[in-house]
Amino acid sequence: MLDDTKSDKILVEVRDLKMHFPIHAGVLKKRVGEVKAVDGIGFDIYEGETLGLVGESGCGKSTAGRAILRLYDITEGSIKIDGHEIGATPQPELRKMRPTMQMVFQDPQASLNPRMSVAAIIGEPLDEHTKLGKAEKREKVLSLMDAVGLNRDFANRYPHEFSGGQRQRIGIARALALNPKFIVCDEPIAALDVSIQAQVVNLLEDLQEEFGLTYLFISHDLSMVRHIADRVAVMYLGRIVELASRETLFADPKHPYTQALLSAVPEPDPWLEEKVERILLEGDVPSPSNPPKGCNFCTRCPQVMEICREIDPLGQEIAPGHQVACHLYKDTEESAA
């Protein structure tokens, strides 16, 4: 459930989304398997909210974000943005919907063309999707620079002349150029200095309020996710294992993986109600090309049961707005039926 300040309208609907990449080997490049980077995830994002997506490196967070925007041709599933199904939409038709959905990339240096000026980078979406005149386009670009806190005098400079935080502001301005409704923020602070991260997160919050934006905020920084997200989804090896409001998730995590993830915070933070004993997981994350039978987490779970090794647990609502995919809560599911 959302708080009273958030809309009840669902802007983004994801159902059974799969993104599998083929593995080829040999001289003939014969297909010998596939990497199940995203393996059947589903959730809703309400208009005006921020959904945090967390998990350790390699769990499929960034792939999920890119797949939702159809930067990949997905393997299977349904994606609806503002009521429009884009999961199987051909690219020519999908191009017409691009203004609605944009992305802020992780590396602000790699995502900006070094041969283009700031004005050209921010104005490129306007060239592709609008018919603004030169003067109108220039004024739009300058207003976007104002919105993200960049000096207008920097419009003719190039990316290498800026700091990491300033380059990320350029990327954010470019994402805002077409007045999108939905933005995927793919670890937008991971490549920045700690002193700059809070500035960028605060900027994203201010822009959300000003422009009525909806975010999917992908990160492994739990403190920043707790600061910016309304709800949080926890991902492990291509699947969502827990989804709840940020208050519920951080105060009372249910899935063993979520508990281990939160316990790994280096120092006790004020948002933790009590000191959490560190949970050390044994073993390595299984390969997404050969996930274990049953629950993906069964090879590392400290509370594993026999059923976990045989049957993949389905996501279930154990409390209003709190979903968990774990056999530990099977009794809750049966009693609710």
N, C-alpha and C positions, 0 to 999 in steps of 0.2 A: 504494500500500500504506500502511496505517496502522501507527503504532507499537504496541508491545505493550500500552499502556495503553488503547487504543481498542477499541471493539466491532467485530466483523465484520458485524454486522447492519445491513442497509440500511434506514434509516428513511424517506428521501425518494427517490423515483425520478422523474426528469423525462425524458421522451422526446419529441423532435421538437416542442417547445412553440413555438407561434406565437401572437403577439398583434398583429393588424393592425387599425388604426383606419381607418374609411372617411373619404374626403374628399368633401364635397358642395359643389356650386357652383350658382349661378344661382337664379332665382326658384323653380323647382320642386325645388331641392335635389337635383339629379341627381348620382348618384355618379360621380365622375370619376377616382377613384384610391384609393389606400390608403397609410397610413403603416405600414411594416413595422418596428414598434418592437422586436419580438422575432421572430426569423425562423428557427425550427428548432433550438433549443438542447436539450441533453440532458446530464444528469449524475446521479450518485448522491450522497447525503449519508448517512454512516454515523452510527449512534446514538452520541451523546456527542461528536461532533466538531464543529468549526467550519469551514465552507467559506467562504473569502473570495471575493467577487465584485468584481472591479476593472475599471476602464476610464474613459476620459475622459467628461466630461459629455455627455449625449445619446446614449450608446451603448445604452441600454435596460436598465440595471441595476435601477433602481427598478421599472420596468414588469414586469420578470421576477419580482421578488420579490412584487409584488402579484398577478400572474397565478398564481403557484404557490399562493398562499393563496386563489385564486378570488375575489379582490376584483373581478376582471373576469371576464366570461364569455369564455373563451379562444376563439381562432379555430380552433385545431387542436392536437392532441397529447394526451399522456397524463401525468397527475400522480398518483402514488401516495404516500400518507402512511400509514406503519405498515401497509402492505399493502392499504389501501382506495383504490380508484380514485375520485378526486374531479374529474377533468377534465371529465366530462359529468354530474356529479351535480346534480340539481335543487336549487334553493336551500332548499326546506323540509327536505330530507334533509341537505343540507350544513350546515345550522344545528346539527344534532345533533353534528357533528364539530368545530365551532368550538373547543370547549375544548382539543382536541388541538393546535391551531395558532394562534399569536398573532403580533402584530407590534409592534415598537417603531419609531415614526415618526421622521422626520428632524427636524422642527421641533417641539420640546416645547411651544411656546406655542400653535401652531395646532392641535395634536392634543388639547388639553385644553379642555373646556367652561369658559369663564370664569365661568359662572353656577353652577357646581357646586363644592362644597367638595372637599378632598382625599379625605375619607372617602367621599363620594358617588361620586367618579370611580373610585377603586379598587374600591369595592363594587358598581358598576354591573354588571360581568360576573356577580357572585354573584346579583344580583337576576334577571338574565335566564336563568341556566342552573342555579341551585340553589334549594333550598327551605330555606335556613338561616334560623333564627330571628334576631330582631334582635340579641340578645346574642351569638350565635355569629358572626353576620356582623361585628359590631363588633370582636370579638376577632381574627377572621381578618384584617380590614383593618389592625388595629394590628400584628399579627405580620408582615404584609407590609411595613409601614412600617419595622419593625425590620430586616427582611432587606435593605432597600435603603439603610439608613442615614439614615432620616428620623425626626426627633423625634416621638414620639406626640402631644405637645402641639400639633402643627401640623395635626391631623386636621380641624379645623373652619375652617382658613384656605382662601383661594382662590388659584388659580394665579398671579394678578398679584402676589401677596405673596412669591413665591419667585424665586430666581435661575434662570438657564437650566439649570445642572447639577441643581438641586433639582427643577425641573419634569421633567427627563428621568428622574429617579429615580421620580417619580410615575408616569410612563408605563411604566417598567419594572415597577413594583409592580402596575399594572393588568394588564400582560401576564402576570404570574405568578399572578394571582388564581385561575385555573381549573386550575392544575397542568398546564400544557401540556407536550408532549414536544418540540415544534419551534417555534422563534421566528425570524422574519425580522427582522433588525436593519437597517433601511433608513437608512444613513448616520447612525447615532445620535449621532455626535460632531461632525458637520459644522457644526452651528449653535452650538457651544459654544466658549468660550475655550480656548486651548491648555493653560492650566494646569489646566483641569477635564477635558479629554479623557482623560488617562491615568487619572484617578480613575474615570470611567465605564467605561472598558475593563477596568480591574482589577475593578470591581464585577461586570461581566458574566462575567468568568472565575470569580470566587468563586461566583456564583449557578449557573453551569454545573456546577461541582463539587458544590455543595450539593444541587441539585435534579435533577441528571442531564439537563441540557438539551442540545439539539442546535440549533446556530445556522447560519443563512445570514447572513453578515456582509457587507453591501454598503457599499463605501467607495471613495473615491479617494485616501485617505491610505495610501500604501504602507507606511510605517513602522508604523502601527497594525495594518494587515492582517498584516504579518509577525509582529507581537507576539502576535496573538490566534488567527490561523488555523492549522489543521492542513494544509489543502490550499488552493490558490488557483486560481480560474478567471478567465481574462482575456477580457473581452468587447469586441467592436468592431462597431459598426453592427448590433446585433441578433443577433450570433452569437458563440459561444465559439471563440476562436482557439487557446487553450492552457490546459491543465489539468495541474497537477502538485503535488507536495508543496511546502510553502513553502521548504524547504531547496533542493530542486532548482530551483524556479522562480527564486529570487533569486540562486542561484549560477551557474546555467547556462540562461538563457532561450533558447529556440530560435526562436520566431516573431519575425519582424522587428518586428512591432508591440510585442510584449512587451519586446524589447530597447530600442526607442525609449522606451517608457514608463518603464522602470527607469533609463535614462540621463538622464531629465528630473528626477531627484531633485536639488534645488538644491545640496546640499553632499554630499560623500562621507560615507557613514554607515559605522559599524563593521561592519554586517552585509554590506557589499559586500566580497568577497574582494580585489578590486583596483579601482583607480579606473577608472570606465567613461567612455569618450569620449562626449560628448554627440552624440546622433543627432538631427538636425533634419529633421523631416518637411516636405515641401513640399506646398502646396495645402491645401484645406479638406476637412473630413469631408463625404462625399457626403450628399445628402438621403436619409433613410430611405424617402421616398416614391418615389424614383427611384434605387435603388442600382445600381452598375455591373454590367455583365455579368461573369460569372466570379467571381473573388475580390473581396470587398467592399473589401479593402485595396489592390487593385492600382493605384489612382490615386495612392497616396502611398508605396508601398513602394519603398525604395531598391534592392531586389534583384528587382524585377519581371521576369518572363519572359513570353514570348508566350502560353504556356498559361494563365497567370494571368488574362489578359484574356478568355479564352474558357470556361474550365471552373472551376466552383466546387470548391475542394479539400475533400475529406472529412476528418473527424477521424480520426487514426490513432495507434496507440500505438507510439512510437518507442523506449520503454524501459518497464519495469514501472511502471505508474501515471503515466506521462508521455504525455499526448496532445497532438498538434499538428495543426492544420488548415492545411497549407501544402504547396505543390508542391515546395518545396526538399527535402522528405523523401520524395519519391515512391519513390526507390530503396530506402529503408528498408522501405517498405510492400511493394514487389515482392519483396524478398529474404526477407521474413517470410512471404510467401504460400506 
